[in-house]
Amino acid sequence: MSGRRLGPNRIAVASLLTAALWALPASADEVADFYRGKTITLVVGAGPGGGFDLYARTLSQHMSKHLPGSPNIVLQFMPGAGSITATNYVYKVAPRDGSIFALPSQSVALFQRLESGIRYDAAKMNWLGRMVSATGVLVVWHQAPATTLEEMKNREVIFGAHGKGQDTYFFPQLMNKLLGYKFKTVLGYPGSADVMHALERGETHAYVYIWASLKSRQGAWLNEGKLIPFANYSLETPADRPDLPLVTDLATDPDHKAIFEFFSSIATVGRSFATPPEVPRARVTALRKAFSETMTDPAFLADAKKRKMDIEPMAGEAIQEVIAKTVATPEAVIDKAKAALQ
């Protein structure tokens, strides 16, 4: 046995290594200890029965087993103001300990730059991941006065919409102001089913619909040619409809293109989940890991298939970047976007 003694530097290094080795399991144990026996609340920024409910409920039924401590996950529905009510609550009121996370609107970052009454900063929330994109399509009824983009330049087409703070209003209005179309928008329809009935009655001609929801709910009409998709809003074309032009690509003016890109970011965000800011890093990491593992869980995927749900996962870190970029959109672009929506 050597009689050499360790110098102060070597002792310090050895101590740090020992501390690190002890810290790793302690961190995992801390997360498991926190979640064991607890109930986590998943705040849903909409009412029960729709697409938000479907995705949040399916996630809640499978994510628990991937979290250390296997906590129970329950849904709390908090509709209002396009999910602004729920996002304000999660950001300002909810505990910042990892016991609450949320499914807000895909427009959460847009609302921050466009709306009043915002009490959150979406870029400071911890984004856990995305279940599916919110790639949207503009669809027209087969008996409408015009069914192609070229025809719509010269004939009035009536869009059914919900309210001025939603994509059902944004895109027809922006295409009128920036691209010269002749769309008329009728506001006040409570949900997509109401607009579908209006299309059948001839009361309206067109609608802005999330592509995944359209395929699952109105697949028969698509197959029969009763609903005709004619454009897509997203940052990328749907893999199963590469023929659909991006609204962003219809713009030639750089400022107009930037405005469409700002609004189209909601498609990438889609059904994404987030915690409040300042949640301990180890718990955020555990939540992101559990979310990611759930997206490849065979039992989860089987349920999603049974429920006709599209699954297009994206990591929380990637969603964090999209949200940050949207929130940081230059003020000049925001001013022009607001003017175009008037």
N, C-alpha and C positions, 0 to 999 in steps of 0.2 A: 504493500500500500504506500502511495506517495505521501511524503510529508509536506508537499507544496500547499501553501495557503492561497485562497482566492483573494485577489485584490478588491478594493472597494467597487471598481467599475463592474467587475464580473459578478460580484455579489448583487449589485443593483440590477443587472440584466437578468440574473437568475431569479431575483425576486419578482421582476415584472412578468417573466414567463410563467412563474408559478401563479401569480395573481390572475393572469389572463386565462390560464387553464381552469382556475376555480370560477372565474367570472362567466365563462361560456355556459356551463350547465346551470349556474345560478340564474342567468338571464332567462333561459328556457323554463326553469322551475318557477321563476317569478311570474311569467306569463301564464303558465298552467295553474299556479296557485290563485292568480287573480280571477281566471275564468271558471275554475272548477265550482260547480254548484250555482253559477250565476245564470241570469237570464239577460241576453242581449236584446236590445230593441232596434229593429230595422224600421226607420221612419220612411214612409212612402209618400211622396209628394203628390198624391192623387187619391181618388176614392177607390173603393173596392170594385172588382168586377172587370177591369180593363186590362190593357197591356202591362201597365206598371205592376198591378197586382200579380199577374201571371208570372212575370220574371222575378219579382221579389219573393213571392211565395215559393217558387221552385228552388231558388237559391237557398232560402231559409231551411228547406227540408233536407238539404244535403251538405251545407257548409260546416255545420256544427262539428261533425266527426273529424274534420280536418284542422280544427282549432285545438291547441293545447287546453286540456281541461274539459273539452266537449260541452260548452255551455248551451243552454236552450236559446233559440232565436225566435222572437215573436214579432209580428208586424204591427205597426201603429200607423193608421192612415191619417194623413193630415193634408187634405186638399185645400186649395185656395190660392188665387193669384198666380196660376201657372206654376205652382210649387214654390213660389217665393216665400209663402208662409212657413212651409216646412223647412226650407233652407235657412231662413232667418232664425228659426227655433234651434236648429242643430248647431248653428254657428254661435249664437249669442246666449242660449239658455241651457242647452244640453251639457251634461258633464263631459269633461275632456279627458276621459280615462280609458276609452276604448270600449265602453259598455253600450254606446249608441253609434250606429252609422246610418247612412241615408241613401235613398234612391231619389235624387231630385230630377227636375226636367233636364233634357239635353240642352236646353237654352239657358242654363244657369249662368254661364259666362256672358252671354249676350244681354240678358236682363240686367246684369251688373253695370253694363255700359249704356244701356238704353232706357231703363226704367227708373222711377222714383220708388222710395220705400225700401230700398235695398240696405240690409244691415249685415251683409256678409262680404267676404272677399274670397271668391271661389279659388283663386290661385294659392291661398294659404291653407285650404283644406287638404286633407290627405286622401288622395284618390287611390282606391284599392284595385280597381280594374273595371273592365267593360264586359258585359255579357253578349251584347249584340249592337251593331251599328244602328243608327236611325236614318240610314240612307232613305231619302224621300223621292217619290216620283210624282209628277204632275200627270193626272189621268183625265181623260175626257170620255163622255158617254158616246156611244157609237152613233146616236141620232142627233148629235149636236150640230149647230150650223157650220162648224169647222172642226176638223179632227187632226190637222197637221199644223206645225209651227208656221209654215208658209201661209196657209189659209187664215190663221189667226191674226196675221198682221192686218187683215182687211175686214174681218168679221168679228162682231162682238160675241164673246164667250163668257158665260156667267159662272163664276166660282162660288161654291158654298164654303163658308168659313165659320170659325167659332168666335174668335175675338181678335182685336188688333195686336195682341201680344203673342201671337202664335204663327207658326210657319204657314198655316193655311191662309193667312193674310199677307205675310211678308213677301212671298215669292210672286204671286200675281201682281201685287202693287209695285214691287221693284222692277219687274219685267215691263210694266206699263211705262214707268218713269224713265228707266234707263235703256230699254230696248225697243220702245215704240209699239208695244202690243196694245190691244183694245179690250182688255179683260175688265169685266165688272165683277165686283165682289159683294156678295150678300152675307152679312154678319149675323150671328145669333144662333146658329145651329149648335145644340148642346154637345153632340158627339158625332162620330163618323157614321153611325147607323142612321142618324137623322139626315145626313147629307146623301147617303145612298138612296134613301126613300125619295128625297127631293130630285135626284137624278132620274129615277124611274118615272116620276110624275112629270118630268120636263120642266120643273121649277128652276133647276140649275143644270149646268152642262159639265162642270169639271170640279176637280178636288185635288188637294195636295195630301198625299197619303204616305205613311211609312211603308217602304217596300215589303219588309218582312211581315207586317200586319196585313197588308193588302193580299199577299199570297195566301196567308193562312185563313183569312176571313172571307175574301172575295175571289178565291181561286177559280170557282166555277165561272164567274163573269169574265175573268181574264181568259180562260180557256175558250169560252164561247165568243170572244171578241166584243162583248158588250162594253167592257172598260178597256180603253186604249191608252197605254202609257206613251207620252210623247216627249218627256224631258226628265232629267234627273238632277236633284240637288245633292251634292256630296263633294268631297275632295277627291273621290275616285269613282269610276264607273262600276256598278254591280257586276260581279263576275258572270251572273246568269243573264244579264241584259247589256252586253257591250255595245249594242246598237243605239242605246239611248244617249243623246247628247247631254253633256254637263251644262247646266245653266251658266256656270262660270265661263265656259268656253264660247258661249254665245256673245259675250261682251268683248269688244275690241279696245275700248278706252281703258287705260290702266287703272284709273280711279274706280271705274265701274266694276272692273274685274276684282279689285281689292274689296269692294263692298260685297260682292257675291261670295267671295272667299270667306269673309267675316261671318256671313250668315250660314254658309255651307258647313262651317266648323261644327255645327250642332249634329250633323250626320255622323261625324267621327266620334263625338262624345257618346251619343246613343244612350243605352241603358247602363250608365256608369254609377258606381257606388263610392261614397266618401265618408270619412269621419270628420269631426270638428278639428281645428288646428290644435297644436300643443298636446296631442295624445302622445304618451311615452313611445319613443322610437321602437323599442322591442315589441310593443303591442301592435303598432302599425305594420311592422315587418311580418309578424305572425298572421295578422288579418290578410295582408296581401298574399302571403304564401298559401293560406287556407283558401282564399278566393281562387287563386291560380290552380290549385290542386282540384278544386271542385269542378272547374271547367273541363277537366279531362277525366273526371270520375265516371266510370261506365254506367253506374246506376243513375247518376244525374243526366247523362246524355240519353239514356233510354227513356227517362221521364220526359225530357225535352222533345224527343222525337214523337213520343206518344201524344204530347200536347201540341204538336205541330209548331214548335218554337225553333226559329233560327238561332244558332249559337255562333257568334263571331267574336271570340274573346280578344281583348287587348290588355296588356299589362298596365298596372296602375301608374308606373313611372311614365309610360308613353302618354296616357291620358293627362297626367300632370303637366306635361309639356304643351299639349294642345290647349288646355285651359289657360295656362300662363300666356301663351302667344295670343289667344283671343282677348284676354283681359288687357294685354299690352298694345292692342290695336291703336295706331296713332289717332289723336283727337280729330285731325282733319278728315280722316275716313269716317269716323263716327258722326261728325257733323253732317257730312254729305249723305250718309245712310239715313239719319233722322229726317233730313229734308225730303228724301225720296219716299219716305213712308207717310208723309203728310197728305 
